[in-house]
Amino acid sequence: MRVLGIAENISASGKLIVRCSGRVHLRIGQKVFLNGKAVGKVHDVVGPVSRPWVLVDVGANPQALVGKELCVR
């Protein structure tokens, strides 16, 4: 598992906003994990290439993930 970053906020559309902590190769639809358990999928990647934000579709209760460190495979 590679660290994706820390979940910082929730967008107006209900997506979790994660600031990438480094260079991570991502694909739209790629699963996102918390403690080894899948919690959502990459919806979009926005911002500068050096340190983008990732919008993650987590379904129900995105507020519970704010402040948590998320990972990808």
Secondary structure, 3 states (H helix, E strand, C coil): CEEEEEEEEECCCCCEEEEECCCCCCCCCCEEEECCEEEEEEEEEECCCCCCEEEEECCCCHHHHCCCEEEEC
